[in-house]
Amino acid sequence: HVRDAAGCVRHTLVSVTQPATLTVSIATTDVSCFGGSNGSAISTVNGGTGPYTYLWSTGAITPVVSGLIAGNYSVVVKDAAGCEATASAAINAPDSLSILAAVTKPNCDSLCNGAISVQVSGGTLPYGFQWSNGSVAANQQQLCAGTYTLTVTDANGCVRSLSITLDQPDALTADAGPDKTLCKTGTLLLRGTASNAAASYRWTSTSGISSDSSTVRIDQPGSYFLEVSRNNCVGRDTVVITQTTNDLKAEFVASSQAFKDSIFSIINISSPAPDSVRWVLPNAASVLIISQDKNLAELIFRDTGTFTVSMIVRSGECEKTVEDRIFVIEGQPFQPVAGNPRRAYIQQFTIGPNPNDGKFTVHIELEEKGPVRLRILSLDSGGTRDDSQSDGEKVYDLAYDIAIPAGQYLLLLETAQGSQSLKLTLR
């Protein structure tokens, strides 16, 4: 009411109102792809007294903000009366699209049996698949060697690509060896090899022979076909064998027994003499090769054991091989004797007569007096048929009268400074 100076009073009814409480809320749109910036936030204001002003944590002053990355955002709204309201919200993003691939490469250079299987994570399901070969399946089979690119697209259109290479495997190769000429009489041993040591072998031929071994011995001319296989891979080769009318023999003389740390001789007695001779001697650290030519090979065995030696002879296109096993044993010990190491200690070593019927004389001349040991070894069995020792002389004439079967033998002379051997023939 209002009263004036004269005491007059006037009553007036005044109504005071209050606006609704000022509030703000945020509606968000998440980022569609990992690392993207297409999120948005829309503020909705209720209550208070308009007009309103906006201030986002990004610095924006509009009711709506866009182009946002994943993160937390807030807005402060102020009305005309100066009242304020605050809201915050999070904008999310999916995990990164990830592709893991398991690869099975083709097992042969000529086969298309490779495979790729993939596992996809992240992004937003469902996924779409597109391969560079046109396929839309997630996993791939029956693939040749090469490079394949997979593009994965998720429900939001996010894209991830991966290139996968299936290496070309090494070819499985077969080697049947060079073409050869079969002698008039005799055989050839064909040795097949494969680039994979675990491969299996199969020989066939125009002559009707077949074998599942890596080697095959033949006595007929023709074409011989080698097939090697491993894990469905196949390699093939062919060797052509011709036959000559020339006769060729391969034969050497060597004791079936050798002595550790002594010179061991192998003598070529092939007749008629071949055009060329190649020795195949043990390739071992314990074997020292002293010399080899077309007539003789000499070596020293540093250890005991069993070793194989071979000789390959050729005349023209004809080739023959002979091999034998050598049993190396401990040698006969002797006391050292004086002598000039630059001269041959064994000056002479002969048999007379030779061939004979078991009666013969062995003549030995040494540089100095010293002990000798003589052994008669069978070239067929390697067994010792006679073993004798003598001592105290420089010159020996040793008479023999032995009853052993006719055949070929090796007379082995052992001395304190070396050994020699001679072929002995009994009729």
C-alpha positions in Angstrom: 0.0 0.0 0.0 0.9 3.7 -0.4 0.1 6.4 2.1 0.5 10.2 1.3 1.1 13.2 3.6 -2.7 13.8 4.1 -3.0 10.2 5.3 -4.7 9.0 2.2 -3.9 5.3 1.5 -3.9 3.3 -1.8 -3.6 -0.4 -1.9 -2.2 -2.2 -5.1 -1.7 -6.0 -5.5 1.6 -6.9 -7.1 2.4 -10.4 -8.5 6.1 -11.5 -8.7 6.9 -14.6 -10.8 10.1 -16.8 -11.1 11.3 -18.6 -14.3 11.8 -22.4 -14.3 15.2 -23.6 -13.3 17.7 -23.2 -16.1 19.0 -26.7 -17.3 21.0 -27.9 -20.3 21.5 -31.4 -21.7 23.8 -32.7 -24.5 23.0 -35.2 -27.2 26.1 -36.7 -28.9 26.9 -38.5 -32.1 29.9 -40.7 -31.8 32.9 -40.7 -34.2 32.2 -43.3 -36.9 35.8 -44.5 -37.4 38.9 -44.8 -35.2 40.9 -41.6 -35.4 38.0 -39.8 -37.1 36.7 -36.3 -36.4 33.0 -36.4 -37.3 31.5 -36.5 -33.9 29.0 -33.9 -32.9 27.2 -32.5 -29.8 23.8 -30.8 -29.6 22.8 -28.8 -26.5 19.2 -28.5 -25.4 18.3 -25.7 -22.9 15.2 -25.7 -20.7 14.1 -23.0 -18.2 15.8 -19.8 -17.4 15.1 -16.6 -19.4 16.1 -16.3 -23.0 18.0 -15.4 -24.9 20.8 -17.8 -24.0 24.6 -17.8 -24.6 26.8 -20.8 -25.0 30.4 -21.5 -24.2 31.8 -25.0 -25.0 35.0 -26.4 -23.7 36.3 -26.2 -27.3 35.7 -22.5 -27.3 32.6 -22.8 -29.5 29.6 -20.5 -28.7 26.9 -22.2 -30.7 24.3 -24.6 -29.5 25.7 -27.3 -31.8 29.3 -28.3 -32.2 30.6 -30.7 -34.9 33.8 -32.0 -36.3 34.7 -33.5 -32.9 37.2 -36.3 -32.2 36.6 -38.8 -29.4 36.8 -37.2 -26.0 35.0 -35.4 -23.2 33.2 -32.1 -23.8 31.3 -29.6 -21.7 29.1 -26.5 -22.3 28.1 -23.6 -20.0 24.7 -21.9 -20.8 23.9 -18.4 -19.4 20.4 -16.9 -19.7 19.3 -13.2 -19.9 19.1 -13.0 -16.1 22.6 -14.2 -15.7 21.7 -17.7 -14.5 24.0 -20.5 -15.6 23.8 -24.2 -16.2 26.5 -26.7 -17.2 26.5 -30.1 -18.9 29.2 -32.5 -20.1 29.2 -35.6 -22.3 31.6 -38.0 -23.9 32.0 -38.7 -27.6 33.2 -42.2 -28.3 35.0 -43.9 -31.2 35.3 -47.6 -32.2 38.5 -49.5 -31.8 40.8 -49.5 -34.8 40.1 -52.0 -37.5 42.7 -54.8 -37.3 43.3 -57.7 -39.7 45.3 -60.8 -38.7 46.2 -63.2 -41.5 47.3 -66.8 -41.3 49.0 -67.9 -44.5 49.6 -71.3 -46.1 51.8 -71.0 -49.1 51.5 -73.4 -52.1 53.7 -76.5 -51.5 54.7 -76.7 -55.1 55.7 -74.1 -57.7 53.2 -75.6 -60.1 50.2 -75.9 -57.7 47.6 -73.4 -56.5 46.9 -74.9 -53.1 47.8 -71.9 -50.9 45.3 -70.4 -48.4 44.7 -67.2 -46.4 42.5 -67.1 -43.4 41.8 -63.8 -41.6 40.5 -62.5 -38.3 39.1 -59.0 -38.1 38.6 -57.0 -34.9 37.7 -53.4 -34.1 35.4 -51.1 -36.1 31.7 -51.7 -36.1 30.0 -55.0 -37.2 29.2 -56.3 -39.7 32.2 -56.4 -41.9 32.4 -56.5 -45.7 35.3 -58.1 -47.5 36.8 -57.4 -50.9 39.9 -59.2 -52.3 42.0 -58.1 -55.1 41.1 -61.3 -56.9 37.5 -60.3 -56.9 36.4 -62.6 -54.0 34.1 -61.2 -51.2 34.7 -64.2 -48.9 36.6 -63.7 -45.7 38.9 -66.6 -46.2 40.6 -67.7 -49.4 41.7 -71.1 -50.7 43.2 -72.7 -53.8 45.6 -69.7 -54.2 48.6 -69.6 -56.4 51.8 -67.8 -55.3 51.4 -64.1 -55.6 50.4 -61.0 -53.7 46.7 -60.5 -52.6 45.2 -57.4 -51.1 42.2 -57.5 -48.7 40.0 -54.5 -48.1 37.7 -54.7 -45.0 34.8 -52.2 -44.7 32.8 -52.0 -41.5 29.2 -50.9 -40.9 30.3 -47.2 -40.6 32.2 -47.3 -43.8 35.6 -47.5 -42.1 38.2 -49.1 -44.3 41.3 -51.2 -43.6 43.5 -52.9 -46.2 46.2 -55.5 -45.9 48.5 -57.0 -48.6 49.6 -60.6 -48.2 52.3 -62.3 -50.2 52.3 -66.1 -50.8 55.9 -66.9 -51.7 56.7 -69.1 -54.7 58.1 -72.3 -53.3 61.3 -73.8 -54.8 60.6 -76.2 -57.5 61.1 -79.9 -56.8 63.7 -81.0 -59.3 65.0 -84.4 -60.2 68.4 -85.2 -61.7 68.9 -88.6 -63.3 72.5 -87.8 -64.2 74.1 -87.4 -67.6 73.5 -89.6 -70.6 75.8 -92.6 -70.5 77.1 -95.4 -72.7 76.7 -99.0 -71.5 79.6 -101.2 -72.1 79.3 -104.4 -74.2 79.3 -106.4 -71.0 78.6 -105.1 -67.5 76.2 -102.9 -65.8 75.7 -99.2 -64.9 74.5 -97.8 -61.7 72.1 -94.8 -62.2 72.0 -92.5 -59.2 69.0 -90.2 -59.0 68.9 -87.1 -56.8 66.2 -84.7 -55.8 66.3 -81.1 -54.6 64.4 -82.2 -51.4 66.2 -84.8 -49.4 62.9 -86.2 -48.2 61.5 -86.9 -51.7 60.5 -90.4 -52.7 61.9 -91.9 -56.0 60.4 -93.9 -58.9 62.4 -95.2 -61.8 60.8 -96.5 -65.0 62.2 -97.2 -68.4 61.6 -98.3 -72.0 63.4 -101.5 -71.2 60.8 -102.5 -68.6 62.8 -101.9 -65.4 61.2 -100.2 -62.5 62.4 -99.3 -59.0 61.4 -97.2 -56.0 65.0 -96.6 -54.9 67.2 -93.6 -55.6 69.6 -95.9 -57.5 69.0 -98.5 -60.0 71.5 -100.9 -61.7 70.9 -101.5 -65.4 72.3 -103.8 -68.1 70.1 -102.7 -71.0 70.2 -99.6 -73.2 67.1 -97.3 -73.4 65.5 -94.3 -71.8 65.3 -94.2 -68.1 62.7 -91.9 -66.4 63.2 -90.6 -62.9 60.2 -89.2 -61.0 60.6 -87.7 -57.5 57.7 -86.6 -55.4 57.1 -84.9 -52.1 53.8 -83.5 -50.7 52.1 -83.9 -54.1 55.0 -82.1 -55.8 56.6 -83.9 -58.7 60.0 -83.5 -60.5 61.0 -85.5 -63.5 64.2 -86.1 -65.5 65.3 -88.6 -68.2 68.7 -90.2 -68.9 69.4 -92.0 -72.2 71.6 -95.0 -72.1 73.2 -96.3 -75.3 75.4 -99.4 -75.6 78.8 -99.8 -77.3 80.3 -102.9 -78.9 83.7 -102.2 -77.3 84.6 -104.2 -74.3 86.0 -102.5 -71.2 87.1 -103.9 -67.9 87.6 -102.1 -64.6 89.8 -103.8 -62.1 92.2 -102.8 -59.4 94.3 -104.6 -56.8 94.2 -103.6 -53.2 94.3 -105.4 -50.0 90.9 -105.6 -48.2 92.9 -104.7 -45.1 94.9 -101.6 -44.5 96.9 -100.4 -41.5 96.4 -97.2 -39.6 99.0 -94.5 -40.3 100.6 -96.5 -43.1 100.6 -95.8 -46.9 97.9 -97.8 -48.6 98.2 -98.4 -52.3 95.5 -99.2 -54.9 96.8 -100.4 -58.3 94.8 -100.2 -61.5 95.2 -103.4 -63.5 92.4 -102.8 -66.0 93.1 -104.5 -69.3 92.9 -103.3 -72.0 94.1 -99.9 -70.5 91.2 -97.4 -70.4 91.4 -93.9 -71.8 90.9 -92.3 -68.4 90.8 -93.3 -64.8 89.1 -91.5 -61.9 89.5 -92.5 -58.3 86.7 -92.0 -55.8 88.4 -92.0 -52.5 87.0 -91.5 -49.0 86.3 -87.8 -48.3 87.0 -87.8 -44.6 89.2 -85.8 -42.3 90.8 -89.1 -41.1 92.0 -90.0 -44.7 95.1 -88.3 -46.2 95.4 -88.7 -50.0 99.1 -88.7 -51.0 98.8 -89.1 -54.7 96.6 -90.5 -57.5 97.1 -91.0 -61.2 95.6 -93.4 -63.8 97.8 -96.3 -62.5 98.0 -95.9 -58.7 96.3 -94.2 -55.8 98.1 -93.9 -52.4 96.5 -92.7 -49.2 96.9 -93.0 -45.4 94.1 -93.8 -43.0 94.5 -91.9 -39.8 91.9 -94.0 -38.0 90.6 -97.6 -38.0 87.2 -98.5 -39.6 85.7 -99.5 -42.9 86.1 -97.3 -45.9 84.9 -97.6 -49.6 87.2 -96.9 -52.6 86.0 -96.8 -56.2 87.6 -96.5 -59.6 85.8 -95.3 -62.7 87.4 -96.1 -66.0 86.3 -94.8 -69.4 87.2 -95.6 -73.0 85.3 -93.5 -75.5 81.8 -93.3 -74.3 82.0 -96.5 -72.3 82.3 -96.3 -68.5 82.7 -98.9 -65.8 83.0 -98.6 -62.1 84.6 -101.0 -59.6 84.6 -100.5 -55.8 85.7 -102.3 -52.7 85.6 -102.0 -49.0 88.8 -101.5 -47.0 89.0 -102.6 -43.4 91.6 -100.5 -41.6 93.2 -102.1 -38.6 96.0 -101.2 -36.2 99.5 -101.8 -37.8 102.3 -104.0 -36.7 104.5 -102.0 -34.2 108.3 -102.0 -35.0 111.2 -100.4 -33.1 112.5 -97.5 -35.1 115.7 -98.2 -37.1 118.3 -95.9 -38.6 117.9 -94.8 -42.2 117.9 -91.8 -44.5 114.4 -90.5 -44.8 115.2 -89.0 -48.2 115.9 -92.5 -49.7 113.5 -95.4 -50.1 113.8 -97.7 -47.2 112.5 -100.7 -49.2 115.1 -100.9 -52.0 113.7 -104.1 -53.6 110.6 -106.2 -53.2 110.0 -109.0 -55.7 108.3 -112.4 -56.1 109.8 -115.2 -58.3 108.3 -117.0 -60.0 105.0 -115.2 -60.3 102.5 -116.8 -61.2 103.4 -120.0 -59.4 101.9 -123.1 -57.8 102.6 -122.2 -54.2 106.4 -122.5 -54.4 108.1 -119.1 -54.8 110.8 -116.9 -53.2 110.3 -113.4 -51.9 113.4 -111.1 -52.3 113.6 -108.1 -50.1 116.4 -105.5 -49.9 116.3 -102.7 -47.2 118.4 -99.6 -46.8 119.4 -100.8 -43.3 119.0 -103.9 -41.3 115.6 -104.2 -39.8 112.6 -106.5 -39.1 110.0 -107.4 -41.8 106.6 -108.9 -41.7 105.0 -110.6 -44.7 101.3 -111.4 -45.0 99.4 -113.1 -47.8 95.9 -111.7 -48.1 93.1 -113.0 -50.3 91.8 -110.5 -52.7 88.5 -112.3 -52.7 87.7 -112.4 -49.0 90.4 -110.2 -47.5 91.4 -113.0 -45.1 95.0 -113.6 -44.1 96.4 -116.9 -45.6 99.9 -116.6 -44.2 101.7 -114.4 -41.7 105.4 -114.5 -41.0 108.1 -112.2 -39.5 111.9 -112.1 -39.9 114.5 -109.9 -38.3 118.2 -108.8 -38.3 118.9 -108.6 -42.0 119.3 -106.0 -44.7 118.6 -108.6 -47.5 116.0 -111.4 -47.2 115.4 -114.3 -49.6 112.4 -116.0 -48.1 111.3 -119.3 -49.7 107.6 -120.3 -49.6 105.9 -123.6 -50.2 102.3 -123.1 -49.3 99.1 -125.0 -50.1 96.3 -122.5 -50.7 93.7 -122.4 -53.4 94.6 -121.0 -56.8 93.6 -117.4 -57.2 94.7 -113.8 -56.7 96.4 -112.7 -53.6 98.2 -109.7 -52.2 101.6 -110.1 -50.6 102.0 -107.3 -48.1 105.4 -106.3 -46.8 105.5 -104.3 -43.6 108.7 -102.6 -42.3 109.6 -100.1 -39.7 109.6 -97.3 -42.3 106.8 -98.3 -44.6 105.0 -101.0 -46.5 104.5 -102.3 -50.0 102.3 -104.8 -51.7 102.6 -107.1 -54.7 100.0 -109.1 -56.6 100.6 -112.8 -56.2 99.0 -115.3 -58.6 98.6 -119.0 -57.7 97.7 -121.4 -60.4 
